[in-house]
Amino acid sequence: MVACPDVRPALGAEAGLGFGIRIVRQPHVEGQGPLTTISADDLYYDPFDFEIDNDPYPVWRRLRDEAPLYYNERYEFYALSRYTDVAPALTDWQTYRSGKGSVLEVIRANIEIPPGVILFEDPPLHDIHRGLLARVFTPKRMSALEPKIREFTVRCLDPLVGAGTFDLIQQLGAQMPMRTIGFLLGIPESDQEAIRDRLDKGMNLEETSSEEMYGDGFLDGSMFAEYIDWRAKHPSDDLMTEMLNTEFEDETGTVRRLSREEILTYVTLLAGAGNETTTRLIGWTGKLLAEHPDQRREIARDRSLLPNAIEEILRFEAPSPIQARSVARDVELYGQTVPEGSIMTLLNASANRDERHFPDPDIFDIHRRIDRHLSFGYGIHFCLGASLARLEGRVALDELLNRWTDWDVDWGNAKLAHTSTARGWERLPVTLG
C-alpha cells in the first residue's frame, strides 16, 4: 500500500488543452538559418514534418490563401485553416465527430478508446462524462486555487534569485502545473515527479513504439490504482474522493457511481492533460516576452495588463495547435466533397493567425482586442481546464516579474519539444538582467 498522507485540496480539475500524446521530433535551434522554405509551386502541409513544424506559420498562411480545404494524400487527411471554417467546425459535433479520437494518429490507428476520455467522445456519453467534471471545474472554484498555485510558483522561483540563469521549463513550467494537478488529485508530492516522468516516457516515440502507445496499454492507469484504493478507505476533499463518491445517471438511465476502471481512466487523463499544455503556455510566455522587452516591462509596471497578455500569448502561440475529427457525413466545402469517413484536421493555431479575422495577426500585441481565439477549442469540447490554465499562466508571469523584469533566451541551449497535439519548449534557459 502506498502511504498517502491526507492531502486535502478543496477542488478537482481537468486541465490541459490537449491530450498530450507525444511525437518527439528533431529540435530547431534559434538563429541557425531559415525555419521553413516553401517554393511557389509546392504547397505541402504535414504535421509530422520536422521542418514544417519548427515554424508552421508560413505554410498555414499559404493554406489559408491557396488551399483553404487541403488534402494530404500521404496521411489521408483534410485540413481547414481559416477562422471562418475552423470555428464553426469545432462546434459542429454532428458532422465532425470525436468518438474515434481527436488526434490524427489515434483515428488512423482505429483503436478502441475506453469510456471516460471526454476528448475522444461524442454525445450522449461525452455530455454525461463531462458533466461529472464540470461540477468542480467552475471559474469560481478554480480562482480559489490561486493562493496554492502562487505558493507552488514561489517555491520554484525563490531559490533561483541571484542565480543569473535558469531553465524556465525544467525549473518552473514542468514543476508548477505538476504540483497543481497532483494537489487536486490528492497525489503526494514525493510521488508526483515520478508519475509525470512515467507519463512522458509512455508518450515519447523515441522510447515507446506506436504499437505500444496505441495497443492494450493505451491510457493504462495502473500507476494510480493504489492511490485510488487508499482514497476509497481514507476519503479526503480531493478529486479522487469526489469521483469515488459521485452518483450520476449513465446512458442507460441507471443511477450509479463510477467504476474503479472508469476512475483510473479519468485520473490518467487529468494527470497527463494537466501537465503538458500548461507547461507549453509558460514556455511561450518566456519566449515571447524575451522577444518583446518593451511589452514585458509595460506589464511589469502595470499588472492589470496580465490577463490580456496571457490571452495574446495563447492566440499567438497556441499550445495545442491542431485537432482532428472523423467526418460523419459528406460535406461540400470550396466546391469539393469531403466524403463520410474522412479525417478532418482543424488548424486552430492557423485560425488564430488568420488576417481575415485578426488585424495584423503576426504582430504580438498585449493590447490587442481579442473577441475569441481558438486555443481552448470551441463548442462542446471547449477546454474544461481553461480557467485553471489562464490562472496558472497569469500567476507564473506575475511571480516572474516580481523577481526579474529583464531576461533573454539562451538560444544555443533551447530545445523545442514537438508533439502531435502540443507545441512548445522542452528546454528554455533564460539569462536574467
C-alpha positions in Angstrom: 0.0 0.0 0.0 1.3 3.5 -0.9 1.5 5.6 2.2 -0.7 8.5 1.1 -0.9 11.4 3.6 -4.3 13.0 4.0 -3.7 15.8 1.4 -6.8 18.0 1.5 -7.4 20.2 -1.5 -10.8 21.7 -1.8 -11.3 21.2 -5.6 -10.9 18.9 -8.5 -10.0 19.8 -12.1 -9.5 18.8 -15.7 -6.6 20.7 -17.1 -4.8 21.0 -20.3 -5.6 22.0 -23.9 -4.9 18.6 -25.5 -4.4 15.0 -24.6 -0.6 15.2 -24.7 0.4 12.2 -26.9 3.9 12.9 -27.8 5.7 12.6 -31.2 9.2 13.8 -30.5 11.0 15.4 -33.4 14.3 17.0 -34.0 14.6 20.4 -32.4 15.2 23.7 -34.2 17.9 25.9 -32.7 17.0 29.6 -32.9 19.4 31.5 -35.1 20.6 28.6 -37.3 19.2 29.5 -40.7 15.6 29.8 -42.0 12.9 27.7 -40.4 10.8 26.8 -43.4 11.2 27.4 -47.2 8.1 27.0 -49.4 8.5 27.1 -53.1 5.8 28.8 -55.2 4.8 25.6 -56.9 4.9 23.2 -54.0 2.3 23.6 -51.2 2.6 20.8 -48.7 1.4 20.5 -45.1 2.4 17.6 -42.9 2.0 17.8 -39.1 4.8 15.2 -38.7 7.3 17.0 -40.8 10.1 18.3 -38.5 11.0 21.3 -40.6 7.4 22.5 -41.2 6.6 22.1 -37.5 9.6 24.2 -36.5 7.7 27.2 -37.9 4.3 26.2 -39.4 3.0 29.7 -39.9 4.3 30.3 -43.5 2.7 27.0 -44.6 -0.5 27.8 -42.8 -0.7 31.2 -44.4 -0.4 29.6 -47.8 -3.1 27.1 -46.9 -5.5 29.9 -45.9 -4.7 31.8 -49.1 -4.4 29.0 -51.7 -5.9 25.8 -50.3 -8.5 26.6 -47.5 -9.6 23.0 -47.9 -6.4 21.0 -48.2 -5.8 17.2 -48.6 -2.7 15.3 -47.6 -2.5 12.1 -49.7 0.3 10.6 -47.7 -1.6 10.5 -44.4 -5.1 10.7 -46.0 -6.5 13.7 -44.1 -8.1 17.0 -44.9 -7.3 20.3 -43.2 -9.2 23.5 -42.6 -7.1 26.6 -41.8 -9.3 29.7 -41.9 -11.1 31.1 -38.8 -14.4 31.1 -40.6 -14.1 27.4 -41.2 -12.4 26.2 -38.1 -14.6 27.9 -35.5 -17.9 26.5 -36.8 -16.4 23.1 -37.4 -15.3 22.9 -33.8 -19.0 23.5 -32.8 -20.5 21.1 -35.3 -20.0 17.8 -33.5 -22.8 16.1 -35.5 -20.6 16.4 -38.6 -17.1 16.5 -37.2 -17.0 13.8 -34.5 -14.5 12.9 -31.8 -15.7 9.4 -30.9 -12.8 7.8 -32.9 -10.3 10.2 -31.4 -9.3 13.9 -31.7 -5.7 13.1 -32.5 -4.7 12.2 -36.1 -2.7 9.1 -35.1 -5.4 7.8 -32.8 -8.1 8.0 -35.6 -5.7 6.4 -38.1 -4.8 3.6 -35.6 -8.5 2.7 -35.2 -8.1 1.8 -31.6 -10.8 1.1 -29.0 -11.0 4.0 -26.6 -12.1 3.4 -23.1 -15.1 5.3 -21.8 -14.4 8.5 -19.9 -11.9 10.1 -22.2 -14.1 13.1 -22.9 -11.8 14.5 -25.5 -12.5 11.3 -27.6 -16.2 11.1 -27.1 -19.5 12.4 -28.7 -22.8 13.0 -27.0 -24.6 11.5 -25.2 -21.6 9.7 -23.5 -19.5 12.9 -23.7 -22.1 15.0 -22.0 -22.5 12.6 -19.1 -18.8 12.2 -18.5 -18.0 15.9 -19.0 -20.8 16.8 -16.6 -19.1 14.9 -13.8 -16.1 17.1 -14.1 -17.9 20.3 -14.9 -19.4 20.2 -11.4 -16.0 21.1 -10.0 -14.4 22.9 -12.9 -16.1 26.2 -12.5 -14.2 29.5 -12.9 -15.2 30.5 -9.3 -13.8 27.3 -7.8 -10.7 27.5 -10.0 -10.0 31.0 -8.9 -10.0 29.8 -5.3 -6.8 27.9 -6.2 -4.7 31.0 -6.7 -3.0 31.0 -3.3 -1.9 27.4 -3.7 -0.7 27.9 -7.3 1.2 31.0 -6.2 2.7 29.1 -3.3 4.0 26.4 -5.8 5.3 29.1 -8.1 7.1 30.9 -5.3 8.7 27.7 -4.2 10.1 27.2 -7.7 11.4 30.7 -8.2 12.7 31.9 -4.8 15.7 29.5 -4.9 16.7 31.0 -8.3 17.0 34.6 -7.2 20.6 35.6 -7.7 21.4 32.6 -9.9 21.8 34.7 -13.1 20.2 31.9 -15.3 17.7 29.1 -15.1 15.6 26.9 -17.3 12.1 28.3 -17.5 10.7 24.9 -18.4 12.6 22.5 -16.2 12.5 24.7 -13.1 9.0 26.3 -13.5 6.9 25.1 -16.4 7.4 21.4 -15.7 7.1 21.9 -11.9 4.2 24.2 -11.0 1.5 22.6 -13.2 2.6 19.1 -11.9 2.2 20.3 -8.3 -1.2 21.8 -9.1 -2.7 18.8 -10.7 -1.1 16.5 -8.1 -2.6 18.6 -5.4 -6.0 18.5 -7.0 -5.9 14.7 -7.4 -4.5 14.1 -3.9 -1.2 12.6 -5.0 1.7 13.1 -2.5 4.3 15.5 -3.7 7.0 12.8 -3.2 5.4 10.8 -6.0 4.3 13.5 -8.4 7.6 13.9 -10.4 8.0 10.1 -10.9 4.4 9.9 -12.2 4.9 12.8 -14.6 8.1 11.3 -15.9 6.4 7.9 -16.4 3.6 9.6 -18.4 6.1 11.5 -20.5 8.1 8.3 -21.3 4.9 6.4 -22.2 4.0 9.1 -24.8 7.5 9.5 -26.2 8.1 7.7 -29.5 11.8 7.7 -29.0 11.2 5.3 -26.2 7.8 3.9 -27.0 6.6 2.5 -30.4 3.3 3.5 -31.8 2.1 -0.1 -31.4 2.9 0.0 -27.7 1.4 3.5 -27.4 -1.9 2.6 -29.0 -2.1 -1.0 -28.0 -3.6 -2.7 -25.0 -1.7 -0.4 -22.7 -3.3 2.8 -24.1 -4.3 5.0 -21.2 -3.0 2.5 -18.7 -4.0 3.9 -15.3 -2.4 1.2 -13.2 0.1 3.6 -11.7 -2.8 5.3 -9.9 -4.5 2.1 -8.7 -3.0 2.2 -5.2 -3.9 5.8 -4.7 -7.5 5.2 -5.6 -7.7 2.2 -3.3 -6.2 4.3 -0.5 -8.7 7.1 -1.0 -11.6 4.6 -1.0 -10.7 3.8 2.6 -9.4 7.2 3.6 -11.7 9.9 2.0 -10.5 13.5 1.7 -11.5 16.6 -0.2 -9.6 15.8 -3.4 -10.8 14.9 -6.8 -10.2 11.2 -6.4 -12.5 11.1 -3.4 -15.1 13.1 -5.2 -15.1 10.7 -8.2 -15.3 7.7 -5.9 -18.5 9.1 -4.2 -20.3 11.0 -7.0 -23.6 9.5 -8.2 -24.8 10.1 -11.8 -27.2 8.8 -14.3 -25.5 6.9 -17.1 -26.5 6.4 -20.7 -28.8 3.5 -19.8 -30.7 5.6 -17.2 -29.1 3.8 -14.3 -28.1 5.9 -11.3 -24.7 4.7 -10.1 -21.1 5.6 -9.2 -18.1 5.4 -11.4 -16.4 2.0 -11.5 -12.8 1.6 -10.4 -11.7 1.3 -14.1 -13.6 4.5 -15.1 -11.9 6.4 -12.3 -8.5 5.1 -13.4 -9.2 6.4 -16.9 -10.3 9.9 -15.5 -7.2 10.2 -13.3 -4.8 9.2 -16.1 -6.4 11.7 -18.5 -6.2 14.5 -15.9 -2.7 13.8 -14.9 -1.4 13.9 -18.5 -3.5 16.8 -19.7 -2.8 18.8 -16.5 0.9 18.9 -17.2 1.6 19.1 -20.9 0.0 22.1 -22.3 0.2 24.5 -19.4 3.9 23.8 -19.4 3.9 24.9 -23.1 2.0 28.1 -22.2 4.6 29.1 -19.6 7.4 28.4 -22.1 5.8 30.6 -24.8 5.3 33.3 -22.2 9.0 33.4 -21.5 10.0 33.3 -25.2 7.6 35.9 -26.5 8.3 38.4 -23.7 12.0 37.9 -24.2 11.5 39.0 -27.8 9.3 41.9 -26.8 11.1 43.6 -23.9 9.1 46.8 -24.1 5.8 44.9 -23.6 7.4 42.8 -20.9 8.4 46.0 -19.0 5.0 47.5 -19.5 3.3 44.5 -17.9 5.8 44.7 -15.0 4.7 48.4 -14.4 1.0 47.7 -14.8 -0.1 44.2 -13.7 -3.7 44.9 -14.8 -2.3 44.0 -18.3 -1.6 40.4 -17.2 -4.9 38.8 -18.2 -5.0 40.2 -21.7 -1.3 39.5 -22.1 -2.0 35.8 -21.4 -4.8 35.8 -24.0 -2.5 37.3 -26.6 0.2 34.7 -25.8 -2.5 31.9 -26.2 -3.6 33.4 -29.5 -0.1 34.0 -30.9 1.3 30.5 -30.0 -1.5 28.0 -29.3 0.0 25.2 -27.1 -2.4 22.7 -28.8 -2.4 23.8 -32.5 -4.2 21.0 -34.3 -7.4 19.0 -33.6 -8.6 16.0 -35.6 -12.1 14.8 -36.3 -13.9 12.0 -38.1 -16.3 13.2 -40.8 -19.8 11.7 -40.2 -21.4 12.7 -43.5 -20.5 14.0 -46.9 -19.6 17.7 -46.7 -19.3 20.2 -49.5 -16.5 22.7 -49.0 -14.9 25.1 -51.6 -16.5 23.1 -54.4 -15.2 19.8 -53.2 -16.9 16.9 -51.5 -15.3 15.6 -48.3 -16.6 12.0 -48.1 -18.2 10.5 -45.0 -15.5 8.6 -43.1 -12.7 11.0 -43.9 -10.4 12.6 -41.3 -10.6 16.3 -41.0 -7.9 18.3 -39.1 -8.9 21.7 -37.7 -5.9 24.0 -37.5 -6.9 26.2 -34.7 -3.5 27.8 -34.4 -3.7 28.8 -38.1 -7.2 30.3 -37.4 -5.7 32.3 -34.6 -3.3 34.0 -37.2 -6.0 34.5 -39.9 -5.8 38.1 -41.1 -9.4 37.8 -42.2 -10.4 37.7 -38.5 -7.5 39.3 -36.6 -5.9 42.5 -37.9 -2.1 42.2 -38.3 -2.2 38.7 -36.8 1.6 38.1 -36.9 2.2 41.1 -34.7 2.4 40.2 -31.0 0.4 42.9 -29.1 -0.6 42.6 -25.4 -3.2 45.4 -26.0 -5.0 43.5 -28.8 -8.7 43.3 -28.5 -9.5 39.6 -28.9 -13.1 38.5 -29.4 -12.4 34.8 -29.4 -9.2 32.9 -30.0 -9.5 29.1 -30.6 -6.6 27.9 -28.4 -9.0 26.3 -25.9 -11.2 24.9 -28.7 -14.9 25.9 -29.1 -18.2 24.2 -28.6 -18.8 21.0 -26.5 -15.1 20.2 -26.3 -14.1 23.7 -25.1 -11.3 23.0 -22.6 -12.7 22.4 -19.1 -9.3 23.5 -17.7 -9.3 26.8 -19.5 -9.9 28.9 -16.3 -7.2 26.9 -14.5 -4.7 27.2 -17.4 -5.3 31.0 -17.6 -4.8 31.3 -13.8 -1.6 29.3 -13.9 -0.2 31.3 -16.7 -1.1 34.6 -15.1 0.4 33.7 -11.7 3.6 32.3 -13.3 4.2 35.6 -15.2 3.2 37.7 -12.2 5.8 36.0 -10.0 8.5 36.1 -12.7 8.0 39.8 -12.9 8.1 40.2 -9.1 11.7 39.0 -9.3 13.0 39.9 -12.8 11.9 42.5 -15.3 14.6 41.6 -17.9 15.6 38.3 -19.4 16.9 36.9 -22.7 16.7 33.3 -24.0 19.9 31.3 -24.3 19.1 30.1 -27.8 22.1 27.8 -28.1 20.7 25.6 -25.4 17.0 25.9 -26.1 15.1 22.9 -27.4 11.7 22.6 -28.9 9.7 19.6 -27.9 7.2 18.9 -30.7 4.3 16.6 -30.1 1.4 15.5 -32.1 -1.0 17.6 -30.0 1.1 20.2 -28.3 3.8 22.5 -29.5 6.3 24.2 -27.2 9.7 24.1 -25.5 11.4 21.2 -23.8 14.2 23.4 -22.6 14.2 27.2 -22.4 17.1 28.6 -20.5 17.0 32.3 -19.8 19.7 34.7 -18.7 18.5 37.3 -16.2 19.1 41.0 -16.4 
